[in-house]
Amino acid sequence: MSRIAYVNGRYLPLSQAQVHIEDRGYQFADGVYEVVPLYRGRLLDEDPHLDRFDYSLRELQIAPPMSRAALKLVLRELVRRNGLSDALLYFQATRGVAPRDHKFPAKTKTAFVATMRRSRPPSAKQIEEGVSVMTTRDIRWERCDIKSLNLLPNLLAKQQATVAGVFEAWLVDDDDNITEGSSTNAWIVTSDGKLVTHDAGAAILNGITRQRVIKLMEGEGLTFEQRAFSREEAMRAREAFLSSSSSFVLPITRIDGKPVGEGKPGPMTRRLREIYVAAALEAPVVI
């Protein structure tokens, strides 16, 4: 089956999906996006993803492309036409098409596209043995809470990690604190057993999986802190893990080549992944 995309009101084979050369997303990264995981036929945390999509649009003063009800219909129809049960559903909105000029155009229509691809979840080995990360300087702009199309610093960090042969890059700010990963949120379990992740705000993207993990921890009665933590504290941590829509909860067992704790996934990380997957399977099936 050929992949189907949605482009400004039309469902098209991916090979025929096109946007205008003067779309401001193409010329200025003037737009926002979301990625919703489809897991065993279930759209995970769809409404929180749409809430963040609306937030990002408001922050960039871009009009919504359609109502939420209409958007949900479009996404479900795209799921149906692609016939996938485990996938990543990507959609983006830009300010639209206008002659190239830095200031906002006086009149424009929000452009909207959506695509799907099969998900590439972590391997059984990565889940059982954990993955490695490296640290690198955080050079992003000061509004990381907006899920914008402007991802060049993230791409450079991810490429640096790829060249180094590790799974992810953890970004370090000017105070030597770890903010998040290039496409994931960062977590540690401190030497005295406290769960810590950077506080939500402009310095990080408040991941939807991150938010779900926090709710699950509250339900389990686990104590945690939302605060900055340093690279040095991470190196002393008992456990570490990352969270994202594509990896869920994934253990980290090496940071900058040095083992985390005993160098293997810890009990807290294993438990959080277990309860996350269980919660995901409680979501309603959409296909």
N, C-alpha and C positions, 0 to 999 in steps of 0.2 A: 504494500500500500504506500503511495506517495504521501509525503508530509503535506499537510494543509495549513496555510496561514490565513490570518484575518488581516486585511489591510483596508482601513477607511471604508468599512461597510461591505466589503466583498470577501468571500472565502475563495482562496486561490491555491493551486499547487505552489509549493515553496519556490520552485524554479521560475514561476511567473510573478512572484510577489516583489513589488517595486515601490519605492518612494521617490518623490520629486527631488531633484538635485539641489533645490533651494529650500528644502525642509530644514528648519532651524536646528533640529536634532543632529542632522548631518553636518551642518556648517558651524554650529556653536556648542553642541552638546546641551542645547536649550530644551531639556525635557527630563522626565523622570521615568522610573521603571519599577516593576515588581516581579518576583519569581515565586509562584505558589507550587509546592510539591504535590503531585498526585501519587498517592501511596496505596497500592492495591485497590484502586478505583475510588479513593477518598481524597478530596481536596482538603489539605490540612490547614487549619486556621485561616480559612478563606476570608472571613470578615476582618480579622486583625490585619491581614495583608491589604485589604481594600481600605481600611482605616488609614494605614500608613501611606498608601497611594494618594488618598485625598489630602492628607497632611502635606506631603511633598508638593502636590499641585498647588495648594494654597500658599506655601512658602515661596514658590517661584511665580506666583500670580498667573498661573495657567488655568484656563477654564476646564472643568471636567469634560471629557469627550462625550459622555452620555450619563444617564442616571445609573445608580448602582444596580437597580433591578435589570436594566438593559444590559449592563456589563456582565452580570452573572449569567444571563441568557447567552450572550456571545461566548463566554468562556466554556459553558457547558456544551454548546454546539460544537466548539472547536475540539473539545475532548471527544465528543461523539464521532466527529468526522475523522479524527486521527486514530481512533480505535486503540488507544494505549491505556494501560491500567497503572503503570509505574513510569512517571515522567515528570519533567519540570515544565511548568506552564509559565512562559515569559510574556509580559506585555509592557508596552511603553506608550507614553503620550508626550508629544512635543508641542511647542507653541504654534507649529504649523508651517505653512509655506509663505515666504515673503522675500522680496528683494533683499540681498545681504546688507544688513545695517545693524550695528551693535544695539541701538535702542530698540525697545519693543515696537513692533509694527502696530499701527493704529487699529487695523482690522485684520484679523486672521482667524482661521478655524483650527481648533485643536486637532492634530493628527494622531491616530491611534492604530497600533499594530499589535498583533499577538501571534506567538508561535509556540510549538511544543517540540520537545525532543525526549527520547528515552533517558531516564535518569541513570546516572553512573554512581551508584552508592559505594561506600567504602567496601573493600574486600573483606572476606572473613579474617584474613591474616591481619589486616590493619585494625580490625575491631579487637581481635584477640591479643595482638602484640603491641598495638599503639603505633603512633606515627611520630615523626620528628618535625620540629619547627626551628626556624632561625629568627633572630631579631634583626631589625633594620630600622633606620630612622623614619619617622612618620613625617612625610612632606605634603600631606593633603591640606585642603583648605579648611577654614574654621567652621564649616557647616556640614559636618559629616552625618548629622541627623537627617539630612535630606537625601533620599535615595535618587540622586541625580545621575545623568548619563556621563558625567565628567569623572571618568575612572582611571585616567592615565597614571596617577601615582600608585593606585592599587595594582594596575597591570605591571608596572615596573617592579613592584615588590614581589608579585607572584612569579614573574620571570626570574628574579634573583633567587627565589626559593627553588624554582625548577632547575636552574643551572647548578645550584648547590646540592641538588638531589634530595631535597626535603619536601614535605607535604605542604607546608604553609609558612608564610612570613608573619611574625608578630611585630607590630609597629610600635616604636618607642618614641615618646615625645621629648621635648627639650629638658624635662625634669627627670628623664630616665625612667618614666613610668610607661608600662605597656598599655596601650589603648585598646586595640583589637587586632584581628588578623586582616589580611588583605581582602578576604571575602568571608570571614567568620568572626564570631565573638570569642574572646579569650577568658578562660576560667582557671583558677588554681584552688587547691585545697592546701591551706597553710600547714606549717609544721605542727601547729596545735589543733588541727582538724577543722578549721573554719573555711567554708566555701566563700570565695571572693571573685567578683567580676567588676569591671569598671562601671561606675555609675552612668546612667543614661543622661544624655545631654548632647551638646553640639560636638563633643570630641569623638563620639562613636555613633554608628548606626544601631539603633535599638532593635536588634534582631527579633523577628517574630518567634523563632525557635528559642532564643534567649528568654523572651517573655514567658513562653510556655514552660520552660525549665524552671523558672522562678516560681510559677504557680504550682508546679508539681512538687517543688521543694517545700513550699508552704503547706501543701496537703500532707506531706510526709513528716511534717514537724521538724524539718531540718533548718538549722540556723545558717544564715549567710549574710554577707556584707556587700553592698554596692559602693565601691570606692576605688580610687587609684591604687595600683600595686606596682612596685618597682621591678625592674629586670632582676635585681639581686634577690628580691623576695621570691620571685618565680623560680629562680635557680635553687632556692632552699625548700621549695614546696614539697609536700608529701605526694600530691597528685596534680595533674594538669589535664585539661581537656578543652576542646573547642566545640562550638555549636553553630549549626547552620541549617538552612532548609534542605540542602542536599546531603549533608553528613549526619544530621540529627545531633547526637552526642558522640564524640569520637575522642578516645584517650590519646594523650600526648605523653610519650615516654622519654623523649630527649629534647632538650633545648640547647641550641648552639653546640651540639655534639656531646653534651653532658647529660647523664641519666637523671630523670625526675624520680625522686624517691628511690624505690627499689628497681627502677628501670622497667617496670611492667604496669599494666593498667591496674589501678587501685579499686578497692571495694566501693567507694563512693561513686566513682565514674561508672563502674559497671551497673550499679543500682540505678543511677539516673538514666542511663541508656535503656535499661530494661523497662522502667516505668514510662519513659517517653514513648517507646514503641507500643506498649500496651495501651496508652492513651490515644495514640494515633489510630489504632484499630477500632476505637470507639466512635470515630467520626463517621457520618453517614456516607454511604456509597452513592456516587453520582452517575456511574455508568453501569 
